[in-house]
Amino acid sequence: MVHLFIVKKNNKIIRFYGKGHANFAKKGHDIVCAAISALTQHTVFGIVNYLKIDAEVHIKDGFLDLNLDKTNITERQREKADILLETLVLTLKNIETEYSKNFKLFEEEA
């Protein structure tokens, strides 16, 4: 099962991290893993490469962590990052509803 954690501070997402494998299908054919991976990496690339936010990012096999907590970002960058992050959460909640045996989303306050 994939576990993904959304961490908020003052109602803003400051971090998300996840680990595990969905085990929906064999490696290379697992649509749940592929969807979660694509969505989370898309969000990381948007924040780091498009918005040019110097976020702390760690990606390894089955693990991804994006941390904005100690990052110096402008108000405009924060607004744009919020759009990416909140859209990510909305989409992940939909995946969790459809594939609850393979994916669990947790939200916590920092």
BAPA-405943 format. One line per 10 residues: number of its first residue (from 0); their letters; for each residue z, x, y of N, C-alpha, C. Coordinates in steps of 0.1 Angstrom, whole numbers, plus 5000, padded with zeros to 4 digits. Last residue first. Example, Ala and Ser with C-alpha at 12.3 -4.5 7.8 and 13.67 -1.06 7.14 Angstrom:
# BAPA-405943
1 = SA = 5071:5128:4978:5071:5137:4989:5079:5129:5000; 5078:5132:4943:5078:5123:4955:5078:5132:4967 $
# end
This chain:
# BAPA-405943
109 = AEEEFLKFNK = 5112:5015:5205:5116:5029:5206:5130:5030:5212; 5108:4988:5183:5111:4992:5197:5117:5007:5196; 5081:4980:5160:5095:4984:5163:5096:4989:5178; 5063:4964:5135:5065:4967:5150:5079:4970:5152; 5042:4970:5108:5056:4969:5113:5055:4972:5128; 5021:4958:5083:5022:4962:5097:5036:4960:5102; 5007:4965:5052:5019:4959:5059:5020:4966:5073; 4984:4959:5026:4987:4964:5039:4999:4957:5046; 4981:4947:5001:4976:4961:5003:4980:4967:5016; 4989:4921:5001:4994:4929:4990:4990:4944:4991 $
99 = SYETEINKLT = 4977:4910:5024:4991:4913:5024:4996:4921:5012; 4951:4906:5035:4953:4916:5024:4968:4920:5024; 4951:4887:5056:4941:4886:5045:4944:4895:5033; 4971:4897:5072:4971:4883:5067:4962:4881:5055; 4962:4923:5078:4975:4920:5071:4976:4906:5065; 4940:4917:5093:4938:4924:5080:4951:4921:5072; 4953:4906:5115:4943:4898:5108:4941:4904:5094; 4967:4928:5124:4974:4916:5120:4965:4907:5112; 4946:4945:5132:4954:4948:5121:4962:4936:5115; 4937:4931:5155:4928:4932:5143:4936:4936:5131 $
89 = LVLTELLIDA = 4959:4933:5172:4954:4920:5168:4945:4921:5156; 4961:4962:5173:4972:4954:5167:4967:4940:5163; 4937:4968:5187:4940:4973:5174:4950:4965:5167; 4942:4955:5211:4931:4950:5203:4933:4955:5189; 4962:4972:5220:4966:4958:5218:4955:4951:5209; 4948:4996:5223:4960:4995:5214:4963:4981:5211; 4927:4991:5242:4924:4996:5229:4936:4993:5219; 4944:4982:5264:4933:4973:5258:4930:4978:5244; 4959:5004:5269:4966:4992:5264:4955:4982:5258; 4941:5022:5279:4946:5025:5266:4953:5012:5260 $
79 = KERQRETINT = 4937:5010:5304:4926:5011:5294:4931:5013:5280; 4962:5014:5315:4957:5000:5314:4945:5000:5304; 4964:5042:5314:4974:5033:5307:4968:5019:5305; 4945:5049:5333:4943:5053:5318:4952:5044:5310; 4957:5038:5356:4944:5034:5351:4942:5037:5337; 4980:5054:5358:4982:5040:5356:4968:5034:5351; 4977:5084:5338:4976:5077:5350:4978:5062:5347; 5000:5102:5317:4987:5095:5319:4988:5087:5332; 5014:5126:5299:5012:5123:5313:4999:5115:5315; 5032:5119:5270:5019:5122:5276:5019:5117:5290 $
69 = KDLNLDLFGD = 5052:5112:5253:5055:5123:5262:5042:5128:5269; 5040:5089:5239:5053:5089:5246:5056:5100:5256; 5018:5087:5224:5016:5088:5238:5029:5089:5246; 5007:5096:5193:5019:5095:5201:5016:5097:5216; 4994:5088:5162:4990:5090:5176:5003:5087:5185; 4988:5097:5130:4998:5095:5140:4993:5098:5154; 4980:5091:5096:4975:5092:5110:4987:5089:5119; 4973:5098:5062:4983:5098:5073:4976:5100:5086; 4954:5103:5042:4963:5092:5041:4973:5090:5051; 4952:5136:5051:4948:5127:5040:4958:5115:5039 $
59 = KIHVEADIKL = 4959:5136:5086:4958:5143:5073:4954:5132:5063; 4963:5139:5120:4955:5132:5109:4955:5141:5097; 4980:5135:5149:4980:5142:5136:4973:5133:5126; 4982:5139:5184:4975:5133:5173:4977:5142:5160; 4993:5132:5216:4997:5140:5204:4991:5133:5192; 4968:5130:5242:4978:5124:5233:4981:5134:5221; 4955:5132:5268:4960:5143:5260:4971:5138:5251; 4928:5112:5274:4943:5113:5274:4947:5123:5264; 4901:5105:5278:4906:5119:5281:4921:5119:5283; 4889:5082:5271:4898:5081:5282:4904:5095:5286 $
49 = YNVIGFVTHQ = 4873:5094:5250:4867:5086:5261:4876:5085:5273; 4891:5110:5234:4877:5115:5238:4871:5107:5249; 4916:5095:5231:4915:5110:5233:4902:5114:5239; 4910:5068:5229:4920:5073:5238:4918:5087:5241; 4888:5068:5211:4887:5061:5224:4897:5066:5234; 4900:5080:5189:4889:5087:5195:4887:5081:5209; 4920:5061:5182:4924:5075:5186:4912:5081:5194; 4904:5039:5176:4914:5038:5187:4918:5052:5192; 4890:5049:5154:4883:5044:5166:4892:5044:5178; 4911:5053:5136:4904:5064:5142:4896:5061:5154 $
39 = TLASIAACVI = 4918:5026:5132:4928:5035:5138:4921:5047:5144; 4894:5015:5121:4900:5009:5133:4910:5019:5140; 4889:5031:5098:4879:5030:5109:4886:5025:5122; 4913:5026:5083:4909:5040:5088:4900:5039:5100; 4911:4999:5079:4922:5004:5086:4919:5018:5091; 4886:4999:5064:4888:4991:5076:4899:4996:5085; 4892:5015:5042:4881:5018:5051:4883:5011:5064; 4913:5001:5029:4915:5014:5035:4904:5018:5045; 4897:4978:5023:4910:4977:5031:4913:4991:5037; 4877:4986:5006:4874:4981:5020:4886:4980:5029 $
29 = DHGKKAFNAH = 4872:5011:4986:4883:5004:4991:4881:4999:5005; 4855:5029:4975:4851:5015:4974:4861:5006:4980; 4867:5053:4977:4853:5053:4980:4847:5039:4981; 4889:5047:4950:4886:5055:4962:4871:5055:4964; 4888:5013:4939:4887:5027:4936:4884:5034:4949; 4908:4989:4958:4897:4992:4949:4897:5007:4947; 4932:4987:4969:4925:4975:4968:4914:4977:4958; 4949:5007:4977:4947:5005:4963:4941:4991:4960; 4957:5017:5003:4957:5002:5000:4956:4999:4985; 4979:5044:5008:4965:5039:5004:4967:5025:4999 $
19 = GKGYFRIIKN = 4997:5060:5034:4995:5053:5022:4981:5050:5019; 5006:5055:5069:5005:5063:5057:5002:5054:5045; 5006:5057:5105:5005:5050:5092:5003:5060:5080; 5016:5050:5138:5014:5059:5127:5014:5051:5114; 5015:5049:5173:5013:5042:5160:5011:5053:5150; 5031:5045:5205:5028:5053:5193:5024:5044:5182; 5035:5029:5225:5036:5043:5228:5032:5052:5216; 5028:4999:5239:5027:5007:5227:5026:5021:5231; 5052:4983:5259:5040:4991:5259:5039:4999:5246; 5077:4972:5263:5066:4963:5260:5053:4970:5259 $
9 = NKKVIFLHVM = 5094:4995:5264:5092:4986:5276:5079:4978:5275; 5077:5008:5238:5088:5011:5247:5085:5003:5260; 5069:5005:5203:5067:5001:5217:5080:5005:5225; 5050:5014:5176:5062:5016:5183:5060:5013:5198; 5039:5003:5145:5035:5002:5160:5049:5004:5167; 5029:5016:5114:5040:5013:5123:5035:5013:5138; 5017:5007:5083:5014:5011:5096:5024:5006:5106; 5012:5014:5050:5022:5009:5059:5018:5015:5073; 4993:5004:5023:4993:5011:5036:5004:5005:5044; 5000:5008:4988:5000:5000:5000:5000:5009:5012 $
# end
